[in-house]
Amino acid sequence: MYRKQLLTRYFAEWVNTYKRGAVADITLSKYLMTLRHLEELAPSVTLGDLNRMEYQRILNDFARNHERQTVMDFHHQVKAAIMDAVDEGVLRRDPTRKAVVKGKQSREKRPKYLNQFELRTMLTALQLDDEHPNDYLLLLVAKTGLRFGEALGLTPSDIDFQTQQINVEKTWNYKDPKGGFAPTKNRSSQRKVRMDWSLCMHLKHLCDGRDPSKPLFVTEGKRIFNATVNDRLSAVCKQCDIPAITVHGLRHTHASLLLYAGVSVASVAKRLGHANMTTTQMTYLHIIKELEAKDTDRIMQFLSTL
């Protein structure tokens, strides 16, 4: 009976059973987008029809109009549901085994992060006054590594100026026209982030006279867009004659510079709110390998003194 069930219907029920209420709304929306793609690519494919050849055909069709990383994300989500069907005995064999992930050549992307000199130059060019609230937001992300939604969800009551700590316990749903507070990406994202005295002073000025329960960077009744803040950051970078990065690139910059400064991967993962160190290691693998090479030189230098 289950083998006659449509793949799209099975995936929809799987998402509702295992993902809805268990993952953040943003993550859930990605699963629902995958469902919409499946409905376009395989509207009549049943679980019984699903063999390696048919699954590869679905991946190939999706890859025609998407970059390889996007195809990889699509594959991982569909594969997770199919593996549950295999575990339940609905499918006798894994049709995703040895699947080949293809995709269009990636477009030239912006640099992901700045070096220390470039970041210092950019921060110096920020206009930290009442006319440029987004510049405070850029300073905050650069010095804490907060996600864009986490920074938008920050209220004066979330900042402990005595201990110089920011309490991250919610985000702002900036992708929804209605806005509103939303849960953090995962439980690990709920954390306390230490800040330096300079950022503390700037945030203190920003919080003075503000409603403790209202977000610092969102004006009531007015929607804020990621693109608007990215445009401001690009303008500052252009003014400083440094590579233009995104707000998320500031988060990468923060983590990268901490790693180069010798901060442990575990501490960086905790500060960024990653669910585990593996995420941090995979995201910054190129930096970690570079640091390992330097460590090898240090080890050899030390051993030669014994």
Backbone bond lengths (Angstrom), bond angles and torsions (degrees), N, CA, C in turn:
res aa  C-N    CA-C-N  psi(-1)  N-CA   C-N-CA  omega(-1)  CA-C   N-CA-C  phi
1 M - - - 1.458 - - 1.527 110.42 -
2 Y 1.349 115.91 -46.15 1.461 119.81 -178.41 1.524 111.75 -65.30
3 R 1.346 116.57 -30.34 1.456 120.24 -177.86 1.526 111.52 -66.82
4 K 1.346 117.26 -20.24 1.464 120.78 178.79 1.534 111.69 -89.02
5 Q 1.331 115.27 -5.37 1.470 119.27 -179.65 1.526 110.18 -72.12
6 L 1.329 116.55 140.36 1.460 121.04 178.22 1.521 110.27 -64.47
7 L 1.314 115.79 141.47 1.467 121.01 176.96 1.528 110.32 -57.82
8 T 1.318 116.72 -41.92 1.468 120.31 -178.89 1.524 111.45 -63.08
9 R 1.323 116.54 -39.37 1.464 119.61 -179.94 1.527 110.57 -68.64
10 Y 1.349 115.65 -41.84 1.459 118.98 178.69 1.526 110.39 -61.33
11 F 1.356 116.40 -44.54 1.461 120.23 -178.98 1.525 110.80 -63.35
12 A 1.339 116.75 -40.27 1.472 120.84 179.46 1.526 110.74 -63.03
13 E 1.336 116.91 -43.58 1.469 120.39 179.16 1.528 110.80 -67.43
14 W 1.332 115.74 -36.61 1.470 120.37 178.88 1.527 110.70 -64.23
15 V 1.320 117.15 -43.55 1.467 121.46 178.56 1.528 110.16 -62.61
16 N 1.336 116.95 -45.18 1.464 120.57 -179.65 1.524 112.10 -64.65
17 T 1.326 116.56 -35.04 1.469 120.99 -176.81 1.520 112.49 -78.28
18 Y 1.343 116.40 -44.33 1.463 119.83 -170.13 1.526 114.94 -105.71
19 K 1.324 118.09 -20.98 1.467 119.70 -173.75 1.521 113.83 -110.95
20 R 1.321 117.63 -39.35 1.460 119.73 -178.13 1.525 110.17 -64.18
21 G 1.319 116.74 123.09 1.461 121.50 -178.08 1.516 113.44 89.02
22 A 1.349 116.92 -11.71 1.465 120.51 -178.97 1.517 111.94 -106.93
23 V 1.334 116.85 -19.56 1.465 120.97 179.56 1.523 108.82 -122.78
24 A 1.317 116.53 163.37 1.464 121.27 179.07 1.527 110.38 -64.64
25 D 1.316 116.37 156.67 1.469 121.17 -178.24 1.522 111.70 -57.64
26 I 1.330 116.97 -38.21 1.465 120.41 -179.74 1.524 110.46 -63.93
27 T 1.344 116.18 -41.65 1.465 120.36 178.65 1.526 110.47 -67.35
28 L 1.334 116.35 -41.18 1.463 120.31 178.54 1.527 110.85 -60.45
29 S 1.324 116.46 -39.23 1.467 120.02 -179.71 1.525 111.09 -62.63
30 K 1.338 117.54 -29.99 1.463 121.08 177.74 1.534 110.33 -69.65
31 Y 1.347 116.49 -39.43 1.464 119.56 175.95 1.531 110.96 -64.49
32 L 1.313 116.51 -39.96 1.468 120.41 179.85 1.531 110.60 -68.34
33 M 1.315 117.38 -32.57 1.466 120.64 174.92 1.525 110.31 -66.73
34 T 1.337 116.65 -39.93 1.463 120.91 176.14 1.523 109.91 -61.05
35 L 1.325 117.06 -39.88 1.462 121.10 177.62 1.527 110.82 -60.91
36 R 1.333 116.58 -43.17 1.466 119.71 179.51 1.534 111.02 -63.17
37 H 1.326 116.74 -38.65 1.468 119.89 176.83 1.524 110.74 -64.65
38 L 1.330 116.87 -41.08 1.465 120.21 178.07 1.530 111.39 -61.97
39 E 1.318 116.31 -39.05 1.465 120.81 179.66 1.526 111.32 -64.40
40 E 1.330 116.39 -28.96 1.468 120.49 177.28 1.531 111.83 -81.30
41 L 1.331 116.30 -39.22 1.459 121.11 -173.10 1.527 113.60 -87.11
42 A 1.324 116.95 -31.41 1.476 120.26 -174.77 1.523 110.91 -141.19
43 P 1.343 118.57 58.92 1.468 120.86 -174.30 1.528 114.22 -66.07
44 S 1.341 117.05 -27.03 1.475 119.60 -175.28 1.524 113.26 -116.26
45 V 1.336 117.36 7.58 1.469 120.71 -178.98 1.525 109.98 -76.58
46 T 1.317 116.67 126.22 1.466 121.27 176.92 1.527 109.32 -95.64
47 L 1.328 116.06 168.32 1.467 119.52 177.03 1.523 110.14 -62.20
48 G 1.330 116.18 -34.02 1.468 120.16 178.54 1.514 112.48 -66.96
49 D 1.317 117.32 -28.08 1.475 121.60 178.91 1.523 112.24 -77.53
50 L 1.318 116.50 -15.37 1.455 120.98 -167.42 1.527 111.77 -81.40
51 N 1.325 116.17 97.10 1.460 122.05 171.31 1.514 108.83 -115.09
52 R 1.324 118.32 -177.55 1.464 121.02 -176.64 1.521 111.65 -61.30
53 M 1.328 116.02 -40.17 1.465 119.95 -178.41 1.531 110.85 -64.53
54 E 1.325 116.71 -44.00 1.466 120.60 -177.85 1.528 110.60 -68.17
55 Y 1.331 116.90 -40.43 1.466 119.60 179.36 1.530 110.45 -65.11
56 Q 1.339 116.13 -40.95 1.466 119.28 178.70 1.532 110.53 -64.14
57 R 1.335 116.59 -34.86 1.461 120.50 177.83 1.526 110.66 -62.46
58 I 1.349 116.76 -41.33 1.464 121.65 178.72 1.530 109.61 -63.06
59 L 1.345 116.52 -45.97 1.464 120.41 179.23 1.527 111.55 -61.84
60 N 1.340 116.04 -42.86 1.467 120.23 -178.99 1.524 111.36 -63.11
61 D 1.331 116.26 -41.79 1.465 120.20 179.82 1.535 110.55 -64.07
62 F 1.324 115.95 -39.88 1.464 120.06 179.29 1.530 110.51 -67.61
63 A 1.346 116.20 -36.07 1.463 121.57 -175.86 1.527 112.81 -69.67
64 R 1.320 118.13 -17.89 1.467 120.82 -177.65 1.532 111.85 -62.69
65 N 1.333 116.17 -31.82 1.463 119.78 -175.22 1.519 113.91 -119.41
66 H 1.335 117.13 13.05 1.463 119.58 -177.01 1.519 111.08 -136.88
67 E 1.332 115.30 152.08 1.457 120.70 176.97 1.525 110.28 -71.58
68 R 1.320 115.88 160.15 1.460 121.08 -173.04 1.532 112.48 -59.03
69 Q 1.340 117.54 -40.78 1.462 120.00 -179.29 1.519 111.26 -63.53
70 T 1.325 116.70 -37.83 1.468 120.78 177.85 1.524 110.07 -65.93
71 V 1.346 116.36 -40.18 1.472 121.08 177.78 1.527 109.49 -63.95
72 M 1.338 116.38 -39.29 1.462 120.73 179.00 1.529 110.80 -62.22
73 D 1.321 117.24 -43.38 1.461 121.48 178.71 1.533 110.93 -63.00
74 F 1.326 116.09 -43.75 1.478 121.79 177.32 1.530 109.71 -59.33
75 H 1.319 116.19 -47.83 1.469 122.33 -179.70 1.528 111.83 -58.93
76 H 1.336 117.31 -44.93 1.464 120.84 -177.78 1.529 111.31 -63.26
77 Q 1.336 117.33 -39.25 1.463 119.98 -178.63 1.526 111.58 -70.68
78 V 1.323 116.72 -44.32 1.470 119.82 179.97 1.530 109.67 -68.00
79 K 1.318 116.40 -41.19 1.469 120.93 -179.61 1.529 111.36 -60.14
80 A 1.331 117.66 -39.18 1.467 121.09 -179.53 1.527 110.91 -60.10
81 A 1.328 116.57 -41.08 1.464 120.00 178.70 1.522 110.69 -69.72
82 I 1.328 116.67 -42.40 1.466 120.76 -178.61 1.524 111.06 -64.61
83 M 1.328 117.29 -38.07 1.464 119.87 179.08 1.519 111.50 -63.27
84 D 1.338 116.96 -33.15 1.456 119.35 175.13 1.529 110.55 -66.59
85 A 1.332 116.90 -36.03 1.465 120.90 177.07 1.525 110.30 -65.33
86 V 1.327 116.66 -35.86 1.471 120.94 176.37 1.525 110.11 -67.34
87 D 1.336 116.55 -45.46 1.467 121.24 179.66 1.526 111.97 -60.74
88 E 1.353 115.75 -34.86 1.464 120.09 -178.91 1.533 112.89 -81.16
89 G 1.336 116.10 -3.93 1.456 119.78 179.50 1.515 114.05 83.88
90 V 1.329 117.65 4.57 1.466 120.61 178.21 1.513 109.40 -68.31
91 L 1.327 116.66 -40.13 1.460 122.62 174.97 1.518 109.06 -111.63
92 R 1.319 116.23 134.35 1.466 119.59 -177.85 1.528 111.90 -79.79
93 R 1.351 116.07 -29.49 1.452 119.99 -179.39 1.524 109.96 -130.08
94 D 1.324 115.16 157.25 1.460 121.04 179.78 1.528 109.98 -83.93
95 P 1.330 118.43 107.42 1.467 120.69 -178.29 1.530 113.22 -73.35
96 T 1.332 116.91 -9.78 1.470 119.59 -179.82 1.521 111.90 -91.87
97 R 1.340 117.70 -1.92 1.463 122.12 -177.41 1.525 110.57 -60.79
98 K 1.311 115.92 130.29 1.462 123.77 178.84 1.529 112.88 59.46
99 A 1.331 116.82 27.26 1.469 119.36 177.55 1.530 109.41 -63.86
100 V 1.321 115.54 141.17 1.462 121.45 -179.70 1.525 108.55 -100.67
101 V 1.329 115.14 120.26 1.470 119.88 -178.75 1.525 109.12 -93.27
102 K 1.317 115.16 118.28 1.464 121.29 179.76 1.525 108.62 -110.17
103 G 1.312 117.07 -164.47 1.453 120.20 178.14 1.513 112.18 152.83
104 K 1.323 115.24 162.34 1.458 120.90 178.62 1.520 110.22 -67.97
105 Q 1.311 115.79 155.37 1.471 120.10 177.81 1.518 109.20 -65.57
106 S 1.315 115.57 135.45 1.460 120.51 -177.74 1.522 110.46 -63.07
107 R 1.325 114.52 140.69 1.452 119.42 174.59 1.526 109.21 -70.73
108 E 1.304 115.29 157.17 1.466 119.06 177.23 1.523 108.78 -63.57
109 K 1.301 115.27 122.58 1.459 120.41 -174.93 1.526 111.27 -102.31
110 R 1.332 113.69 158.66 1.462 118.96 174.91 1.524 109.57 -66.14
111 P 1.332 117.34 155.39 1.474 118.79 172.45 1.527 109.00 -57.65
112 K 1.334 116.16 146.21 1.464 119.58 -175.92 1.524 112.35 -82.98
113 Y 1.323 117.05 -26.52 1.462 117.56 -177.00 1.523 110.76 -154.92
114 L 1.323 114.84 163.27 1.458 122.84 179.28 1.523 109.65 -100.51
115 N 1.327 116.35 157.83 1.455 118.38 171.77 1.532 108.96 -84.76
116 Q 1.318 116.50 176.82 1.461 120.21 -173.27 1.529 112.10 -61.64
117 F 1.325 116.89 -42.44 1.468 120.58 -179.74 1.534 110.62 -63.86
118 E 1.339 115.93 -44.64 1.467 120.46 -179.48 1.521 111.58 -63.80
119 L 1.343 116.18 -40.80 1.466 119.12 179.13 1.530 110.59 -65.20
120 R 1.314 116.95 -43.93 1.469 120.12 179.47 1.531 110.33 -61.18
121 T 1.325 116.62 -39.93 1.464 121.27 178.25 1.532 110.87 -63.08
122 M 1.323 115.78 -43.44 1.461 120.78 -179.54 1.523 111.57 -64.98
123 L 1.329 116.53 -44.45 1.468 120.57 -178.60 1.535 110.91 -64.15
124 T 1.328 116.45 -35.87 1.463 120.49 179.51 1.529 111.13 -65.40
125 A 1.335 116.53 -29.92 1.466 121.29 -176.95 1.534 113.24 -83.37
126 L 1.330 117.75 -9.12 1.470 120.10 -179.72 1.524 110.26 -66.00
127 Q 1.330 115.66 142.60 1.461 121.17 177.61 1.532 108.47 -100.73
128 L 1.307 115.22 95.40 1.458 120.83 -174.68 1.528 109.57 -89.93
129 D 1.333 114.27 82.60 1.456 120.78 177.54 1.522 108.69 -146.79
130 D 1.329 116.29 176.91 1.464 121.03 -175.12 1.521 112.80 -64.84
131 E 1.334 117.31 -18.96 1.463 120.99 -178.58 1.528 112.34 -83.90
132 H 1.325 117.20 -12.39 1.468 120.97 -176.15 1.533 110.77 -131.33
133 P 1.335 118.03 66.68 1.471 120.25 -179.28 1.530 112.88 -61.89
134 N 1.355 117.34 -30.87 1.463 119.38 -179.92 1.519 112.44 -66.43
135 D 1.354 117.23 -23.52 1.455 119.50 177.19 1.527 111.06 -69.35
136 Y 1.325 116.66 -33.96 1.474 120.47 173.07 1.535 109.84 -63.41
137 L 1.333 115.56 -39.60 1.465 120.68 179.52 1.534 110.33 -63.01
138 L 1.322 117.14 -43.32 1.468 121.54 178.46 1.525 110.91 -62.93
139 L 1.337 116.80 -41.96 1.461 121.30 177.36 1.528 110.69 -61.07
140 L 1.322 115.77 -43.42 1.462 121.15 -179.31 1.528 111.61 -60.82
141 V 1.333 117.32 -49.00 1.464 120.96 -178.04 1.535 110.42 -65.71
142 A 1.330 116.56 -40.55 1.463 120.21 -179.14 1.525 112.19 -63.15
143 K 1.337 116.77 -33.88 1.471 119.90 -174.85 1.526 114.29 -97.64
144 T 1.336 117.32 -7.35 1.467 119.38 -179.46 1.523 113.21 -125.10
145 G 1.338 117.74 -22.01 1.456 119.95 -177.13 1.516 113.14 76.15
146 L 1.343 118.04 15.64 1.462 120.23 178.23 1.530 110.88 -62.96
147 R 1.319 116.49 148.53 1.459 120.72 170.23 1.523 108.73 -68.32
148 F 1.344 116.09 157.26 1.458 120.70 -177.43 1.529 110.69 -56.99
149 G 1.339 117.38 -47.01 1.467 121.25 -179.46 1.520 112.19 -64.70
150 E 1.341 117.04 -35.20 1.468 121.06 178.36 1.529 110.30 -66.37
151 A 1.333 115.90 -40.97 1.467 119.85 179.39 1.526 110.62 -65.27
152 L 1.336 116.73 -40.61 1.464 120.69 179.47 1.521 111.55 -66.49
153 G 1.327 117.13 -29.73 1.465 121.51 -178.64 1.515 113.89 -81.39
154 L 1.324 116.80 -1.68 1.463 120.96 -176.45 1.528 111.40 -72.77
155 T 1.323 115.77 131.48 1.464 122.30 175.75 1.530 108.77 -119.33
156 P 1.347 118.38 161.72 1.471 119.90 178.57 1.527 113.32 -54.96
157 S 1.325 116.82 -33.15 1.470 119.68 -178.83 1.531 112.38 -70.68
158 D 1.330 117.43 -14.32 1.464 121.07 179.29 1.530 112.08 -83.22
159 I 1.329 117.02 -7.84 1.459 120.64 -174.88 1.524 110.48 -108.32
160 D 1.325 115.61 121.19 1.460 121.68 176.41 1.533 107.61 -100.62
161 F 1.322 116.25 102.79 1.464 119.86 -175.00 1.523 112.15 -75.06
162 Q 1.323 117.93 -22.80 1.463 120.45 179.32 1.519 111.04 -69.97
163 T 1.331 116.15 -44.25 1.473 119.99 -179.34 1.527 112.08 -94.27
164 Q 1.355 116.21 -2.76 1.464 122.53 -177.74 1.526 111.38 55.00
165 Q 1.333 113.81 51.72 1.455 120.13 -179.36 1.534 111.07 -129.31
166 I 1.322 115.48 145.95 1.459 122.37 173.74 1.520 107.95 -108.55
167 N 1.309 116.33 128.10 1.450 121.39 179.81 1.530 108.66 -95.03
168 V 1.324 116.82 107.52 1.473 121.62 179.98 1.526 108.12 -93.56
169 E 1.320 116.34 110.61 1.464 119.51 -179.17 1.524 112.72 -136.56
170 K 1.336 117.06 1.79 1.473 120.80 -179.96 1.516 109.17 -158.93
171 T 1.318 115.95 169.64 1.458 121.70 174.90 1.526 108.59 -128.96
172 W 1.334 115.49 176.43 1.466 120.76 174.70 1.527 107.59 -112.08
173 N 1.337 116.48 128.78 1.456 121.42 -176.39 1.526 109.91 -80.45
174 Y 1.340 116.01 73.37 1.466 120.91 -173.97 1.531 113.09 -72.17
175 K 1.341 117.85 -16.10 1.465 120.39 179.41 1.519 112.13 -79.47
176 D 1.330 116.69 -16.91 1.462 121.74 177.39 1.523 108.81 -93.31
177 P 1.339 118.18 130.05 1.477 120.24 179.19 1.525 113.46 -54.27
178 K 1.339 116.46 -28.62 1.462 120.43 179.91 1.524 112.42 -79.74
179 G 1.336 117.07 -16.57 1.459 120.20 -178.29 1.512 111.78 67.05
180 G 1.330 117.10 -143.82 1.457 121.86 178.41 1.517 112.77 99.09
181 F 1.341 115.46 155.54 1.460 120.67 177.53 1.522 110.30 -70.78
182 A 1.322 116.20 149.73 1.462 122.29 179.50 1.523 108.52 -142.70
183 P 1.350 117.90 161.46 1.466 120.34 178.73 1.529 111.21 -65.68
184 T 1.320 116.23 159.90 1.460 120.95 176.14 1.530 109.63 -69.32
185 K 1.333 115.89 167.14 1.462 121.20 -175.36 1.521 112.07 -57.42
186 N 1.315 116.90 -41.33 1.468 122.53 177.25 1.526 108.37 -155.28
187 R 1.319 115.79 177.15 1.464 120.00 -176.88 1.528 111.65 -63.17
188 S 1.334 116.31 -35.87 1.468 120.26 179.42 1.522 111.98 -65.50
189 S 1.342 116.57 -21.54 1.459 120.32 179.96 1.524 111.79 -72.33
190 Q 1.319 116.97 -18.36 1.461 120.35 175.98 1.533 107.22 -80.64
191 R 1.319 116.09 110.30 1.456 119.99 -170.22 1.523 110.87 -156.63
192 K 1.309 115.80 169.56 1.464 122.27 173.71 1.523 107.41 -110.68
193 V 1.337 115.64 127.40 1.459 121.22 -176.53 1.528 109.12 -114.39
194 R 1.324 115.85 120.62 1.470 120.40 178.29 1.525 109.89 -72.55
195 M 1.336 116.35 147.94 1.464 120.80 177.70 1.517 109.97 -131.06
196 D 1.324 116.32 155.03 1.459 120.78 -179.49 1.530 109.52 -78.86
197 W 1.316 116.29 167.41 1.472 121.38 -173.88 1.526 111.73 -64.28
198 S 1.340 117.40 -33.32 1.463 120.60 -178.71 1.525 111.19 -65.10
199 L 1.336 116.82 -48.61 1.464 120.34 177.24 1.524 109.94 -62.42
200 C 1.321 115.79 -39.50 1.460 121.10 179.56 1.539 110.57 -57.92
201 M 1.317 117.63 -43.37 1.468 122.17 -179.92 1.530 111.25 -64.71
202 H 1.329 116.41 -43.14 1.460 120.63 -179.48 1.533 110.88 -65.32
203 L 1.322 116.86 -42.33 1.465 120.00 179.72 1.530 111.06 -68.66
204 K 1.330 116.15 -33.52 1.475 119.58 177.34 1.526 110.06 -61.48
205 H 1.322 116.06 -42.89 1.470 120.78 177.65 1.524 109.95 -62.94
206 L 1.331 116.06 -41.18 1.467 120.32 -178.10 1.527 111.93 -67.60
207 C 1.334 116.80 -32.50 1.472 121.45 -176.13 1.532 113.51 -82.19
208 D 1.311 117.39 -20.55 1.464 120.77 -176.01 1.529 111.40 -56.35
209 G 1.345 115.19 123.15 1.455 120.99 177.38 1.513 114.92 79.23
210 R 1.330 117.89 3.99 1.464 120.81 -178.26 1.520 111.15 -92.54
211 D 1.336 116.55 152.60 1.465 122.48 175.17 1.529 108.34 -64.12
212 P 1.353 118.24 122.66 1.471 120.95 -176.20 1.529 114.08 -59.17
213 S 1.333 117.68 -23.03 1.465 120.79 -174.86 1.530 113.63 -99.53
214 K 1.329 117.38 -2.20 1.470 120.82 -177.12 1.526 110.51 -100.42
215 P 1.336 117.81 143.20 1.465 120.25 -179.99 1.521 112.57 -62.14
216 L 1.318 116.21 142.66 1.459 122.07 -176.15 1.528 113.09 -71.70
217 F 1.325 116.69 -31.42 1.461 120.01 -170.18 1.528 113.59 -112.24
218 V 1.328 117.37 7.99 1.460 120.87 179.32 1.524 109.10 -120.69
219 T 1.322 116.58 121.36 1.459 121.36 177.56 1.517 109.03 -83.47
220 E 1.325 116.08 131.08 1.461 120.81 -177.31 1.535 110.56 -56.76
221 G 1.336 115.23 130.19 1.455 120.61 178.84 1.513 114.30 82.41
222 K 1.329 116.20 0.78 1.463 119.93 -178.44 1.530 109.34 -125.45
223 R 1.319 115.62 127.38 1.460 120.12 -178.03 1.524 110.52 -82.18
224 I 1.330 116.63 143.53 1.458 121.39 177.11 1.523 108.67 -112.51
225 F 1.323 116.17 136.66 1.453 121.55 -177.00 1.530 110.89 -112.67
226 N 1.336 115.65 143.49 1.451 121.77 176.23 1.527 110.37 -59.06
227 A 1.337 116.48 -38.29 1.466 121.30 -177.74 1.532 111.49 -63.65
228 T 1.320 116.84 -35.78 1.469 120.54 -179.70 1.522 110.83 -62.80
229 V 1.329 116.02 -45.39 1.468 120.31 -179.67 1.527 110.07 -70.12
230 N 1.345 117.04 -37.35 1.464 119.82 176.22 1.525 111.51 -61.65
231 D 1.331 116.03 -39.61 1.464 119.97 178.84 1.531 111.03 -63.30
232 R 1.317 116.19 -40.92 1.463 120.20 178.06 1.531 110.54 -63.48
233 L 1.339 116.20 -43.54 1.463 120.35 179.01 1.525 110.65 -63.37
234 S 1.340 117.08 -41.52 1.468 120.76 178.80 1.521 110.95 -61.56
235 A 1.335 115.84 -39.71 1.470 119.96 179.80 1.525 110.74 -64.14
236 V 1.332 117.07 -41.50 1.467 121.23 178.87 1.526 110.20 -65.55
237 C 1.338 116.42 -42.84 1.465 120.52 179.62 1.528 110.83 -63.11
238 K 1.334 116.50 -41.44 1.466 120.74 179.02 1.523 110.50 -64.18
239 Q 1.319 115.85 -40.90 1.467 121.21 178.18 1.531 110.76 -60.54
240 C 1.338 116.06 -35.72 1.465 121.44 -177.72 1.537 112.66 -88.81
241 D 1.342 116.19 -2.94 1.464 121.74 -178.12 1.529 111.68 57.95
242 I 1.344 114.85 46.40 1.464 121.46 176.22 1.527 107.88 -126.23
243 P 1.338 118.84 163.80 1.465 120.49 -178.72 1.532 111.48 -57.85
244 A 1.330 115.32 137.38 1.468 119.86 178.40 1.519 109.32 -82.03
245 I 1.326 116.76 122.70 1.465 121.56 178.11 1.527 108.81 -118.75
246 T 1.325 115.70 174.51 1.460 121.32 178.16 1.526 110.11 -95.10
247 V 1.323 116.30 173.33 1.471 120.22 175.71 1.525 109.63 -61.81
248 H 1.337 116.20 -40.18 1.466 118.85 177.32 1.531 109.84 -64.11
249 G 1.347 115.93 -29.64 1.457 119.85 176.06 1.520 112.15 -64.79
250 L 1.337 116.96 -28.21 1.471 120.04 175.04 1.527 110.43 -66.08
251 R 1.331 116.02 -36.47 1.475 120.28 176.08 1.526 109.39 -63.89
252 H 1.342 117.05 -43.52 1.463 121.04 176.03 1.527 110.71 -61.97
253 T 1.323 115.99 -41.19 1.467 120.65 178.86 1.523 110.55 -59.49
254 H 1.326 115.94 -46.98 1.461 121.93 -179.83 1.532 110.52 -56.19
255 A 1.327 116.01 -50.35 1.465 120.26 -178.10 1.522 111.47 -65.88
256 S 1.331 116.42 -42.31 1.465 120.75 -177.28 1.529 111.54 -62.50
257 L 1.328 116.15 -44.95 1.465 119.79 -178.47 1.519 111.53 -67.19
258 L 1.330 117.07 -34.17 1.469 119.81 176.48 1.526 110.44 -64.90
259 L 1.335 116.27 -42.05 1.466 119.95 179.05 1.525 110.48 -64.03
260 Y 1.340 116.84 -43.93 1.464 120.35 178.29 1.527 111.24 -63.65
261 A 1.346 116.48 -28.03 1.466 120.41 -179.88 1.521 111.80 -79.19
262 G 1.335 117.23 -3.78 1.454 120.97 177.47 1.513 114.88 97.02
263 V 1.338 118.03 7.25 1.471 121.24 177.07 1.519 108.47 -70.10
264 S 1.317 117.48 138.94 1.463 121.54 -176.25 1.521 111.62 -66.54
265 V 1.330 115.48 154.41 1.465 121.30 177.77 1.528 110.09 -60.78
266 A 1.321 116.55 -37.76 1.469 120.64 -179.77 1.528 111.01 -61.71
267 S 1.326 116.82 -43.54 1.466 120.46 -179.24 1.528 111.41 -68.64
268 V 1.328 116.64 -38.69 1.463 120.54 178.31 1.531 109.79 -65.45
269 A 1.333 116.90 -42.88 1.462 121.10 179.27 1.524 110.95 -59.92
270 K 1.326 116.23 -42.98 1.470 120.77 179.52 1.519 110.85 -65.66
271 R 1.324 117.53 -40.82 1.465 121.54 -178.79 1.528 111.44 -67.12
272 L 1.333 116.65 -36.57 1.461 120.77 179.82 1.527 112.81 -79.56
273 G 1.330 116.74 -16.55 1.464 119.56 -178.36 1.510 112.93 80.99
274 H 1.350 116.69 27.01 1.458 120.21 176.97 1.526 109.76 -72.37
275 A 1.328 115.64 146.42 1.462 120.42 -178.47 1.525 111.38 -65.27
276 N 1.345 117.32 -31.54 1.461 120.95 177.80 1.525 109.25 -156.04
277 M 1.328 115.57 168.56 1.466 120.13 -177.58 1.522 112.14 -68.85
278 T 1.329 117.02 -24.20 1.460 120.42 -179.38 1.522 111.08 -59.48
279 T 1.340 116.29 -40.54 1.465 120.51 177.72 1.517 110.41 -59.08
280 T 1.319 116.35 -45.07 1.470 120.91 179.82 1.521 110.66 -64.76
281 Q 1.320 116.35 -44.25 1.465 120.56 -178.10 1.523 111.19 -62.86
282 M 1.338 117.81 -41.82 1.457 121.15 -179.06 1.533 111.31 -70.59
283 T 1.328 116.66 -38.21 1.467 120.41 -178.67 1.522 111.61 -67.77
284 Y 1.336 116.28 -36.90 1.470 120.31 -174.94 1.523 111.07 -116.35
285 L 1.335 115.48 34.33 1.458 121.31 -175.95 1.528 112.05 -58.95
286 H 1.349 116.64 -40.86 1.471 119.87 -177.51 1.529 111.42 -64.54
287 I 1.335 115.84 -35.80 1.464 119.62 179.14 1.531 110.13 -72.12
288 I 1.320 115.79 -43.08 1.469 120.39 -179.35 1.527 110.72 -61.35
289 K 1.348 116.54 -39.92 1.471 119.84 178.84 1.525 110.67 -65.32
290 E 1.333 115.80 -39.52 1.462 120.06 178.37 1.527 110.66 -63.68
291 L 1.341 115.98 -40.68 1.463 120.31 179.24 1.521 111.37 -68.76
292 E 1.348 116.56 -35.49 1.464 120.64 178.22 1.528 110.48 -63.39
293 A 1.336 115.79 -37.41 1.468 119.56 178.63 1.526 110.44 -63.60
294 K 1.340 116.35 -40.66 1.464 120.54 177.48 1.528 110.27 -66.97
295 D 1.340 116.63 -37.96 1.466 120.12 178.53 1.530 110.81 -62.67
296 T 1.328 116.57 -38.56 1.466 120.55 179.01 1.523 110.41 -60.13
297 D 1.337 115.96 -41.67 1.470 119.61 177.47 1.524 110.81 -63.10
298 R 1.327 116.50 -41.34 1.464 120.20 179.54 1.540 110.55 -64.31
299 I 1.346 115.93 -40.21 1.469 120.70 -179.90 1.529 109.89 -61.55
300 M 1.338 115.51 -46.08 1.469 119.73 -178.73 1.531 111.22 -64.38
301 Q 1.345 115.52 -40.54 1.463 119.21 178.37 1.521 110.93 -62.36
302 F 1.343 116.35 -40.66 1.450 120.62 -179.48 1.533 111.12 -67.98
303 L 1.325 116.13 -45.39 1.471 119.89 -177.73 1.525 111.45 -63.05
304 S 1.341 115.21 -32.16 1.466 117.92 -179.46 1.524 112.63 -69.11
305 T 1.324 117.22 -14.46 1.471 120.56 179.63 1.524 111.80 -89.57
306 L 1.308 117.20 -10.44 1.483 120.09 -176.83 1.500 111.50 -79.47
